[in-house]
Amino acid sequence: MPRYFFDAANGSCHSDLEGAELASTAEARSYAIRYAGQSLSDDPALLGGEEDFRVEVRDSERLLLFTVTTFVTEAPAMMRA
């Protein structure tokens, strides 16, 4: 089974040194989405300030396959607050 690595970044990068063996890139995508959601659930401050929160998915050769990006965009109504 292929190994995928899930690096987290929000201004600083946290490299995944172990990775996970998953059957396909579709499973890696689902894993990355769940990983991002759990990370933000555990620590909502990861989306503080102007920074986004990203999970970069890499293959066994560390080639970037795709990125899950989460960010907060304030609506104009927030400017009045």
Backbone hydrogen bonds, N-H to C=O, Kabsch-Sander energy under -0.5 kcal/mol:
donor,donor_aa,acceptor,acceptor_aa,energy
4,Y,20,A,-2.7
5,F,58,R,-2.6
7,D,5,F,-0.6
7,D,56,E,-2.5
8,A,14,H,-2.1
9,A,54,R,-2.4
10,N,12,S,-1.7
14,H,8,A,-3.4
15,S,13,C,-0.6
17,L,15,S,-0.8
20,A,4,Y,-2.5
22,L,2,P,-2.1
22,L,20,A,-0.6
28,A,24,S,-1.9
29,R,25,T,-2.3
30,S,26,A,-2.0
31,Y,27,E,-2.5
32,A,28,A,-2.5
33,I,29,R,-2.2
34,R,30,S,-2.3
35,Y,31,Y,-2.8
36,A,32,A,-2.5
37,G,33,I,-2.4
38,Q,34,R,-2.8
39,S,35,Y,-2.5
40,L,36,A,-2.3
41,S,37,G,-2.1
42,D,38,Q,-2.5
43,D,39,S,-1.9
46,L,43,D,-2.1
47,L,44,P,-1.9
48,G,45,A,-1.9
51,E,48,G,-1.1
53,F,70,T,-2.8
54,R,9,A,-3.0
55,V,68,V,-2.3
56,E,7,D,-3.2
56,E,54,R,-0.5
57,V,55,V,-0.6
57,V,66,F,-3.0
58,R,5,F,-2.5
58,R,56,E,-0.5
59,D,63,L,-1.9
62,R,59,D,-2.3
65,L,57,V,-3.4
66,F,57,V,-1.2
68,V,55,V,-2.6
69,T,67,T,-0.6
70,T,53,F,-2.8
74,E,72,V,-0.5
78,M,75,A,-2.0
79,M,76,P,-1.5
80,R,76,P,-0.5
80,R,77,A,-0.9
81,A,77,A,-0.6
81,A,78,M,-0.5
